[in-house]
Amino acid sequence: NGKTAAIASIISLYKTPPEISVTGADDGQVLNSAFDLNISIHDLHLKQGLIEIRGTSFYETWSASSSQDSIVFPISENGDYQVLITAQDIAGNKVEKRLSFRLN
């Protein structure tokens, strides 16, 4: 039907990937005190967002489901951390962000 074709056309033209924002730590940073890692995923047509954080004895995952989701992870245990954030919208635009940091 015409509505389905119009929606398919809009989706095929939508090329803007989701936005990922991280505050609290930068890739490669060494931090000397506990802090909050703030992660946001934003897209008007978000299909899926996933955050995975691995530390020495710390593992956390979180799924984003709305157009603007954010979460705060308190980081207080010393060690190395790896963060992987992925997001995809309904048009198939996908973005990934990785960072590693250390808390001493």
Secondary structure, DSSP 8 states (H G I E B T S, - for coil): -HHHHHHHHHHHH-----EEEEES--TTEEESS-EEEEEEEE-TTEEEEEEEEE-SS-EEEEEE-SSEEEEEEEE-S-EEEEEEEEEEETT--EEEEEEEEEE-
